Amino acid sequence: MAYFLGRDVDVFITLETDKAGKAIGLNAQNDSLGYPICAVVASGTAAPSGTIFANTMYDSPANVSGGRVHDLTGVDLSITASDEEVGPFLGHAATASVELRKEHSVTLTRKKSDEVWDAVFNGPSDITTFEGSYTNAAAFSGTTGTAVLSGGATDVGAVSVGDYVGGPDAIALGTQVISKPSSTTLKISKNLTATDSDMEAGSVGFNPLPTYRRQGARAGVVYQSTSVAGWYVATGRRPPWQTTSGTSYGNPGETTYYGYRVHIKMKGGGEVYTLKNCSMSGHTVSMNADGTSDETLELKTGVLSTLYTGADNTFFTELTQIGEY
């Protein structure tokens, strides 16, 4: 275990990708209850970026620097091994420990100055950029005080009973589609409460997960298409060796985009210790007697880390291959 003070190191969190344009951070728009929303957002190069949690590694070091953890007070780096006890052999009482993998965990502590870590760890995630079968039904509309949405037969056919409704503030948290009374109408579980007589067309979306179950981005992002628009907050239910840009899951040379990359850089030196394919495993907030708050974020990985000693202000950005799992 190694412990560093925040004044001795800089820590940068990035996505496991070198594609341009996107990052994990906070959406500018809060949800209907006023909570901040985790989303796939545009990448930023300013350091520190107040609403950016993890940038892309594209155009390093500019975008990597944009993912710097600000107000950092401490870094706890732990390196252990996961062993399997094997034996006894041929009547011997002793056993042997066979190493399965190295395990790395890093705990970051900082002064709490925003809600980024809260939203990224706990959620909810923006419905339009959350992994799942989100449908934006542009032709739907509703009337204040009713529990019915009307639209075309094609739009109604694209929605399933049990889906959750998201979109405007008029639709209460957790509203669910409970039936299809006709080929052009849906009945939902709560009455609409819009201040206007009719809701704006195109503002209604449907997702199989309710808002309160759209957790944060603990496992980073997934790519459901090769375009920038195909980036989504991962649910974490897809194995790392299937979080790829292609379909050749069994190819050891295929790159994986699972989780986050944590770059721990010594100040005044060129050494950078890089933890690859990390997922978040814990987040806590503590209140001190003087009224200031600290928060910690723990990330873990079973992929071998890299000590990078390249040119100063550069980072290790080579993508992880499935064979490393």
Secondary structure, DSSP 4 states (H G I P E B T S, - for coil): -EEEETTTEEEEEEES---SSEEEEE-SS--TTS---EEEEE---SSS-TTEEEB--TTTTHHHHTTBPTTEEEEEEEEEEEEEEE---TT-S--EEEEEEEEEEEEEEEE--SSHHHHHHH-PBPGGGBSS--EE-TT-EEBTT-SEEE--HHHHHT--TT-EEESSTTSPTT-BEEEEEETTEEEESS----SSSBPPTT--EEESS-GGG----TTBEEESSSSGGGEEE--S-S-GGG-BSSS-TT-TTSBB-BSEEEEEEETTSS-EEEEEEEEEEEEEEEE-TTS-EEEEEEEEE-SPPEEE--STT----PPPBGGG-
